[in-house]
Amino acid sequence: MFSYTLKRLIQGVVTVWFIATATFIAMHAVPGNPLTGERLTNDRIRANLEARYGLDQPVFDQYLIYMGNMLRGDFGLSYTQENRRVNDIIREHFPVSATLGVLAVAFAAFGGIVWGALTALYRNRLPDAIIMLLVILAISVPSFVVAGLSQLAIVNLNVFFRAPILPVAGWGTIWHMLVPAMVLGLSTMAYMTRLMRSSMLEITHADFIRTAQAKGLSPTRIFLKHQLRNAVLPVVTVLGPAIAAITTGGFVVELVFAIPGLGRYFVQAVQQLDYTVIMGTTVFYGAFLVFMVIVVDIAYGLIDPRVSLQ
Amino acid sequence: MTGTKERRDALSRSAARQLLWLGAAGTLAFAGLLALLGWAASVTGGGAVAGDAIDFEAKAITTSIRSDAPQLDSSRSSDVTSNMILSHALEGLLRYDGHGGIEPGVAERWDVGTDSATFYLRDNARWSDGQPVTAHDFVFAWQTAVDPATASRYAFIFYFIKNAEAINNGEMDRSELGARAVSDRVLEVEYENPLTFFEKIVPFFTFSPIREDFYLSRNGRYGADAEDLLFNGPFKITRWVHGASIRLEKNPAYWNADAVKLNAIEFAYITNDASARLNLFQDGRAVDVDYLPAESLEPILKQRFPLGQFSDGSVWYLQINHRPGRPTSNYHLRRALQLVNDRDELVNKVLKMPSYKVARSFFPAWLKGEERSFIEEYPPRESTIDVAEARRELELAKRELGLDVISLVLLCDDLPVGVKLSEYLQGYLKRTLGLDIKVDRQIFGQRLEKAFAGDFDIALFGWSPDYDDPMTFADLLASWNLNNYGRYNNPELDEQVRIAQRSVDQRVRMQAFGRIQDILFDDAVILPFYERSVLYAQDQRLRGVIRQRLGPYLDYSKAYLVESP
C-alpha cells in the first residue's frame, strides 16, 4: 500500500515535469511573444520590454531559470498583468473555480446516478427514451450555447416575475452559482448517466441478483442494496478526473456568467501568449489532475476488495 | 426488470424505511453542501458586490466592463480599460472636454508655443492623502515613462519632448528630459522639434502625475492594487478585486469635487461576452452596455432601448504587403484590387452595422484641417468601381509577375467582424477578379506577429488615433514606422511626413498631409474600408456621460442621475 502510493507519486512528479517541459516547448514554438502589441513604434521600445522580462536570453537558459524558480514554488510574474504574481492569480482565482466546480460535480454525480438508475429501471420504455435523448443533447450541444440560453432564460424569468429571482451573472452568493454549476456539470452528468445505465444493466443479469430474487427480497431492496451499490463503482472511477476537469474551471461558463475563476485566465493566457501564466496554470492543472487520478486509484482499491494495490 | 408494477406492491417496510433514510440523508447533505459553498462564494472572488444598476439614495451606478485592467501604473498602461479607469482616478495638466476640445485640469493656465510650453498649476490640486500636486510629480512621471528600465509601450508619445527619444534609447540620463519644474507650480517643457499641437497631446493618460515618494515606497508594485495608488482625479479606486470588480468612489480631495455628482461607480461584472453584458443591461443590473455587435441590435431595438453611438476614431483598411517578392508589390495588382474596392456594399450589405461609415480616405472624416474638416479642405481622390478595368490591370499584373493564377494570403483576426469581412472578400475577389484568397485567421498576438514578419499578402487592420492631429495617421506608412506592416517604402511619402513634422505653419502641414493622401491613393498603398463607431445603450436616468474618440472612451466624471427620464 505505502510503496504503491510512493511509486505512483514519483510517477506523478515525472508526469508533471513532462507536462511542464512539453508546454514550455510548445508555447515557445508559437510565433510571437507576450510583448507583441499594436503600439510598438520602434525597435528600442521592444528591446526595452524584452530586457525587462528576460526574453532577450537564449530559450534554453529561460527554461533552466523557469524550472529552477518552479522548484522553489515560484511561478513568476505575469507578462500581461505586469505586477501580478502567477502564484497570486492561482491563489485568488482557483478557489472560485473550485467552489463552483464542487457544486457542478455534486449536480453531475447525483444527476448521473439518479438518471442512470432510472433509465436502467425503465429500459426500452418511454422514460428511458426521453432521458437518453436529453443525454445525447447534453453531450453534443456546446456549452456556450447552453450557457447563453440559460442566461437568457434567467432574464426572461426575472422579467416575467418583475423581480430579481436569480442573478444574471456575477459572483458572491449561492444563488449566483446554481445555474452556472448546472451548465458546467451538464455534460459530465450526461456522461455519467450513460455509464450508470450500462453498468446497471450489466448487473441486472448477474448471478447475485438472481440469488437475491430467489431469496424473495423485494425489488426495491434488491435495487438499492445490490444493484445500485455495485453499479456505482465505475462512476466513482471517472469522478476523479471529472472533479479535476470541472473544478479547474469552465472557460465559457466563467466568461458568460462573469465569474472571476481561473478558467478564464487559463484561456486568456494562451490567447495572449502570457508565458508565465500558461506555465503556472498548466502545471497546476496537470498536477491536480494527476493527483486526483492517484487518489481515485487508491480509493478504488479500498472500496473494491477485488483490486489489489501493487 | 419486467413486471415492475406487480412487484411494487411488494415494497417491504424495511426497504421503504431505507429509501426514506437515504432521501433524508441526501437532502441534508445537499443542504449542508449548499450552505458551505454559499459561504465559500462569499469569501472568494471578492464576494457579493453588485446592486441595482442605479442606486438613487447612494448616488451610485453599477455596470459591466469588457476586460480587467492588467495593472494601473499610468506610465506603463496601454489598454483602453486602464485608460478609462485611470482617467477617472488621475488628472493630468489638461483634460479632454468631451466635445473634441481640451479644458483645464491640474493646470489653470498654460502657454503653449511652437518651441516650448509653460503650465501654471492650480494651488488647490491635491492628492487623495492631502498633499498638493506639484510640477515635480509631472516631471517624475514623464521621466519614469521614458526611462528604458520602465519599458513603457507609450514612451514614444513623449518623443515630442526634448531628449525623450535619446533617454528611451539609453543614450542619456532620464534627468536630461526637456521637462523642468521651475517651482512647485510652474512646469516648463522644451520640444525636440518645433511643434504646433502639444496641448492636444498633454491630456493623454500617460502624461498623468505620479508622486515620487509614493512610487518608490511601493517597491515596484506601484499600480498593482488599489492600495498601491494615489489619486488626484474626480474618483478614488477604493476596491479592486482582480478579474471580478473595480469600485470607484468620489474623491473629496479633488479640486473640482463640487462638479462630481456621482458618489460611486461599481464595475461589478468583467466579461467580454457581448450577450452576457446585454443580458445584464436588460435585467437592470448594469446601467449601460457598449460595443454592441450587429447580432444584438434586433432584440435591443425590439425592446425600444434607445441606441447611441460614438466614433472611436479608428479607420479600418486593407493592409497590403509591399515587400519585394510578394505579388502585391506589383502596382497593377494593387490597382486591380483598388478598382473593385466596393466600400458601400461592404459596409451596408455585409457588415450591416448602422454606425459604421464608408472611409473615403485613410484620413478619417473627423480630423480637422485648418478651418474645416481635413477631407473637406483636401478632398480625397474619387475611387470608382470598374470591374472591366480591374481585369485589364490584373492581366498586366499577371504578365509582369509571370503568373497564370494569382493566389493571395489574407491575414485577419478571429473576431466576428474579421470573420465576416474575410469570408466576404474571399468570395467577392474570386467572383470579380478570379483571385484565390487563402484566409489566415489568427488570434490577436499571432496576427500581429505574422504582420510584423510580413507573412501575408493582404491583411485587415485598423488604426486608432493617439492625439488630435492628422499626424497620428500620416506617419503610419513612413518607412521607419514599425506599425507599417506592409513595409511600404516611398521616399516621397517620407519627405512629406518630415515636412509636416518640422513645420509650424498649419497650411504647409495640411498640404503635406494632402499630398500623403494622394500618394496613398495613386500608388494604391492601402485600401480604406470603413470608419468605426461604437454602439451603446444606456439607462435614460443616467445623463452627462461622455463617450469620445480621443482620451477615455467612457467618462462618468460629469455624469448625474435624474429620477424620471
Interface residues (C-beta under 8 A of the other chain):
Chain A: V30 P31 G32 N33 P34 T36 G37 E38 R39 L40 T41 N42 D43 R44 I45 R46 N48 L49 A51 R52 T80 Q81 E82 N83 R84 I89 E92 H93 P95 V96 T99 V102 L103 A106 F110 A120 L121 R123 G148 Q151 L152 I154 V155 N158 V159 P164 P167 V168 A169 G170 W171 G172 T173 I174 H176 M177 T204 L217 S218 P219 T220 R221 L224 K225 L255 V256 F257 A258 I259 P260 G261 R264 Y265 Q271 Q272 L273
Chain B: M1 T4 R7 R8 A10 L11 S12 S14 A15 A16 Q18 L19 L22 G26 F30 L33 L34 A35 L37 G38 A40 A41 S42 T44 G45 G46 G47 A48 V49 A50 S64 D68 P70 Q71 D73 R76 S78 P148 A149 T150 A151 S152 R153 Y154 A155 F156 N168 N169 G170 G220 R221 Y222 G223 A224 D225 D228 V241 H242 G243 A244 A268 Y269 I270 T271 N272 D273 S275 A276 N279 L280 Q282 D283 G284 R285 I443 F444 G445 Q446 L448 E449 K450 F452 A453 W480 N481 L482 N483
